Amino acid sequence: KAIFLDRDGTVCEESIYLARAEDLRVFPFAAGAIKSLQNKGFLIILITNQSGIGRGFFDENALSEIHDKLIFELSRQGAKLDAIYFCPHISADECVCRKPKAGMILEAAEDFQIDLGQSWMIGDKAVDVETGISAGTKTALVLTGYGQNEAEKISEKADLIGKDLSEIAEKIGKYF
């Protein structure tokens, strides 16, 4: 089983086209929430649309530096990501990986032999919830990032809604 996490607005502060590692701001509750989910036996897999690459705002090396910093910041508090999947495409590319399509989750499920019916997709946008539904996971909407604005249009579709990743982790923990 796995937790699929959106990045911006869920694990770290929302930043439109985050292009530099020094601008990454991990939420203070993120590592504790991730660690508690790991302790429940979940793999933790980050899935993130990164159309800034397709738009030429930054390249894969810059994204790698951002993710290295994210991994470091989480590990300092005992949390770890088992994998990171990203989509570098813009919507017009019509790829299979860009959320709300389920390509990144399906790839991870194959790579890690994940039972999607026992897994969760957590994010702050309607596309995150839609991605989880498409992939056959349970879904959770956090109210950080864009979550407050997205709640009205998606709340009836999400299995859980919480003020942040920490609250969602606590609610999921009650299931397992």
N, C-alpha and C positions, 0 to 999 in steps of 0.2 A: 504494500500500500504506500501511497505517496501523497505529499502535499505539493501541489503546483502553485507557486507564488508568482504573482505579478511583481515587478520591481518598483517602478516609480509610483509613489502614492500609497504603497502597501508596505514595503520594507524600508524604503528611504523617501525623503521628501520629494514631492513632485517638482520636476525641473524640465521644462520643455526643451527637448534635445540636449540633455545632459551630455556634454562633449569633453569635459575635463575631470579627471579623478579628484582634483582638489575641490571641486564643487559638489561632490557627493556628500550628502548628509543623511546618515543612517538614523532611523528613528530610535530613540533610546530604549524602547520596549522590544525592538525587533529580535535581538539576539535571545533574550529570555523566552520569547514566544516560540521561536524556532527550536530552541533547546528543549522546551517542554513537549513539542510535537515529536522531536526525535526520540525523546524518552518514552513516547507511546508507540514507538516502532515504525514511524513514518520515514520514508526517504524524503528529503527536501530538495525540490527541483525548481529552479527559477526559470520562468518562461517570459520573454519580454520582446515586444515589438520595438525595433530600433530603426525606424525609417530615416533617421538622421544620416545613416550610412548611405542609403539609397538616394538621399537628397544632396549628398556631398558635404554635409555639415561637419562630419568627422569620419574617421575610418575605423576599420576593425582593430587596429593597434590601440587607438584611443579607447575603444570599448573594452578591450582586454585590460588596459590599465585601470579603468573604472571598476571592472569586475574583480581584479586583483585586490584593489583597495576594499571593496565590499567584503570579499572573503576574509581579508585580514581583520577588518573591524568586527565582523561577526565572531571570528575565531578567538579574538582577545577575550570574549565573554563565554567561550565554550560552545558556540554554535557553529555548524558547518553546513554548507550547501553540497549536496551530493552531485549536482550537475547544473549547468546553465545552458539553456537553449535560447537562441535569439533569431529573430527574423529581421534581415537587413532591408527588406523590400518596402516599396511604397504600394499603396492600394492598387494603383494602375497596373502593377506587375502581375496581378492575379495569381499569386503563388499559392501553395497549399499550407504554408506555415504561418502566415499573418493572422493573428487573432482578429476576428472571432473564429476563424477556421481552426480545426483541432490538430493540425499537422505537428506542432512541437510536442504536444502531449502524446500523440500517437507514436511519434519517434521515440520519445523517452520510455513509453510503455513497452515498446519492443526492446529497446536497449537494456532495460532493467527488469523485464518480466513483471510489470506492475499490473495489479488487479485494479482496473479503473473503477469498478463498482465499490471498492473500499477506499477510494481516493477522493481528494478534495481539490478544487481550484479556488484560490482566494485572490481577490483583487478589488480595486477601487472603481472599476468602470463596468458598464453594461457589457462591453465586449469580453471582459474576463468571465463574467457569469455565463454569457452565451457560449464561450469557448468550452467551459466545463460541461455545460449541457450537451453540446455537440460531441464531446469526447466520452460522455457517459459517467462523469464524476458527480459527486455532490458539489455544491457551490456555496461560497460565502462572499458577501460584500462587506468591505470595511468602509467606514465613513471618513477615513483620512483621504488625503489627495483629492480626487474628484468625487469621492464617495457620497458626500452630502448632496451634490447636484445630481448624481446618477440614481440615487435611492428611489426617487419617485417613479422613474420609468422602468426599473428593474426589480424592485423589492419583492414583488409577488413571485418572481421566478427564482430568487435566491433561496437556498435552504436555510441559510443563517445570515443575519446582519449583526455587525458589532461595531462599536466605536473605533476599534483599531485591531491590529493583528493580535495583540495580547488578549483581548476579550474573545476573539474568534478562537484562538488556541485553547483558551479555558473552556469554551463551549464544546469544541470538538473533543477535548479531553474527557468530557463527561460521557461521550459515546463509547470510549475505549478504555 
